[in-house]
């Protein structure tokens, strides 16, 4: 259960970071970068509710990133060896086992979840805008 929570949280962080990179508003960028940092440290609610739930495609990309990371964890039987309240990047040593590659597979799964959710979010955000067209200018006549 701890491993599945870890990739879900990292997936939300990846989608929030992609939203921050793609956004053009300074306040939205700042909020997305802050939410990414807090999600990587285990507090996922700012990334989930203030960044990813505002855009449906971002939320779905975060879910897909967590699912792909969870699939990797399931195929390789990644497991945690201690309990923690909310898994984060600081709790990665919980996955260390002497004589196995469990910690390496944990790191690979985390990178997969982060990359898939961030990449899908960035791709879908760019797909939502029409290429080559500028935003309409407001005119006062």
Secondary structure, DSSP 8 states (H G I E B T S, - for coil): -HHHHHHHHHHHHHHHHHHHHH---HHHHHHHHHHHHHHHTT--HIIIIIIITTSHHHHHHHHHHHHHHHHHHHHTT---SS--SS--GGGGGGG--TTSSHHHHHHHHHHHHHHHHHHHHHHHHHHHS-TT---------
